[in-house]
C-alpha cells in the first residue's frame, strides 16, 4: 500500500471515529461533517467503505445528497441555524472570551450559515 492511500485510509477511519463520537454525544454537531470527510477519504482509499457510508440507511441520503448535488435538507438547515444562533448567543454574552474574539468566531459562524442557506434543498 502506498503512502498516499495509507494517509487517506487513516483520515477516513479517524473521521468515522469522530463522527461516531457525534452520534454518542448528539449535542456535538460533528457527525455529518466528519462523515462527509470520511466518505471523501474512503473514496480515495477504500471504495467499499465509501459505499457503505453512502448506503447507510440513516446517514446515506445526506451524504449522497451532498456529494451528488451539494444538497442540504431543510431539517439540517433549521438545525444548523438554531445551533449557530445559540452558539453565537453563548459566545457573546456567556463566554469568557474577549468580545473581539467572540466577534471573530461569530463572523465565521455567520459565514457558514450563509453558505448553508444558499445550498439547494432536496
Number of C-alpha atoms within 10 A of each C-alpha: 6 6 8 11 15 13 13 20 20 16 20 27 18 15 22 22 16 18 23 17 15 18 15 11 12 11 9 12 16 17 21 18 14 21 26 24 20 27 27 19 23 25 17 17 21 16 14 11 18 21 15 13 22 21 14 13 10 10 15 16 15 22 25 19 17 16 14 9 12 16 18 19 17 14 10 15 17 13 12 18 19 12 16 17 16 11 16 20 14 13 19 18 11 10 13 11 12 10 13 10 13 19 15 11 16 19 13 12 19 16 11 14 16 12 10 19 16 11 16 14 15 11
